[in-house]
């Protein structure tokens, strides 16, 4: 293993991180991490990072890892603010999490080992409550959420994949991880069946799973989901005891 190198550039944007919509002085920073896993593999990811209001007043904070969809891939971090928590933060929403929003390079898909390496860096450099690390994502990020849970099944306190999918046989690996999945029943990009098979896999394995299907909704099942305060309250109800 090599060592972490955190190459963080400060791009201050008026945004906030507690529930509510009042603006705060907390910034959403642009960062880039690089980790040499071995002589042949170096992980590099750009990301947005938002620290919660009152960050210095607590010893540790929960982490919310957000994975965007295919349309936000590339090298322009502004694209990551198009949907989900980064968009809400940019609009002034306060979250009681350290929110980490990486950007997948163009033409690629989320790689679990890269995301795990990013979380390692966040844990090493910020006040992270390791019992309360959550992951959520939409579309390609929904697939990434399922995949990351299978890759590190004992790392997460809860997951919330939106209009994604995966390999149902892997669900036995993380059946102990509370899961809340979301999908629109009129999705013609990622069929509803992709989430249904994962949910059924978790149920067969005895998993703790919730499944919300939006009637009449197409691929955009994330706008309503991320606007729902119950999602964040539900996440915070769970701790990882593994």
C-alpha positions, 0 to 999 in steps of 0.5 A: 500500500502507498500513502494517501495524498489529498489534493484539495482545492477550495471552491467555496459555494454558498451552501449548508449542511441539520435538516432545514433550508436556511443558508449557513457559512458551511462550504461545499468544497471541491477536492481530489484524492489519489491513493496508490493501491499498489504499483500498478493501481492508483485511484483518483477521484474528484469529489465535493465535500460538505461538512455539517454546521457545527462540525467542530463542536462534535467528536464525530459525524455520520457520513453520507456518500452520494453517487450520481448517475451516468449523465454527471460523469466527467471532469466538471464537478459542477455537474455533480450538483445537478441532482441529489444532496449536492443540488440541495446543499447548493440551494441552502439545505443543511444536512447533519452528515459529512456529505461526500459526492465523488464524480465518476470519470467520463466513459466509466462506471462506479468501481467499488474499490475506488469508492472504498479508497475514497471513504478510507481517505475521508475517515483518515482526515475527518471526524467520521463516526464509523458506525454511521456511514451511509451510501445512496445513489441514483440510476448508475449510482443506484447500481453503484450503491448495490455494488458497494454494499456487496463489496464492503458488506460490513462497512455501512449502517444503511443504504438507499439505492434509487432506480438501480440494480445489481446481482441478486445473488450478492444480497446474501452478503449484506442482508444485515444492512438496512436497505430502502430502495426506490423506483418509478413503475414507468421507468423505461431506462432502468426497468422496475424489475431491476430493483424488484429482483434485488429487494426479493433477494434481500427478503429471501436472505432475511434482510431488513428492506423497505421498497417504495415504488412511485406510481406513474413515475418514470426514470426520475424517481430521485427528485421526490426521494431526496426531497423526503426528510423521512429518508434522512431520518431513517438513515440516522436511525441505523448504526453499524455494529459489525 
